[in-house]
Amino acid sequence: MKKIIYTDKAPAPIGPYNQAVLVGNTLYTSGQIALNPVTMELITETIEIETKQVMENMKAVLEAAGMTFENVVKTTIFIMNMGDFGKINDVYETYFDEKTAPARETIQVACLPKNVNIEISMIAVL
C-alpha cells in the first residue's frame, strides 16, 4: 500500500505528481529543483546556492516521511553542465557522511524543468 508524502516545507508539485510516495519502508521522492517553498520563486544565483536549495527541499520531504539523509540509499542528479560537477559535489557532500553515503549517478541533460541547472531525486529506506 502506498502513502503519499507531502509537506508545505518543500515546493508544492507543479504537475500531476507528489513530492514523495512511501511504499512499505521505502520512500521514492520526485525530483526537486531550487524552488523556494514559500514564494515558489527559483533560487539560481549560483550553482552552489541552487544545489543547497534543492538539498534543503529534499531534506524537508525526507523529514515529512520521518527520515533523514542517513536513510537515503540512492540519489539521481540531473545537471545541465558537467562542468558544475565539482561545485555541486562540494554542496552535496555536506549533507551526507562519506562512510554511509548513498549510491548515486550524475547525468548531464539537455534541459530541465523551468530551465534550472540541477534536479535531484532520492530513494530512502527506514
Number of C-alpha atoms within 10 A of each C-alpha: 5 11 12 14 18 19 17 12 17 25 24 17 14 10 6 5 11 16 24 25 19 19 13 11 9 17 26 21 21 19 21 25 28 29 21 18 18 11 8 13 11 16 18 17 8 11 20 18 16 23 26 19 22 25 23 19 26 28 17 20 26 28 15 18 20 10 17 19 19 16 19 22 17 16 19 16 19 22 23 18 13 13 10 14 16 11 14 20 12 12 17 15 11 11 16 15 11 9 6 12 17 19 12 12 10 13 15 15 14 10 13 14 11 10 11 18 22 27 21 21 20 24 21 22 17 14
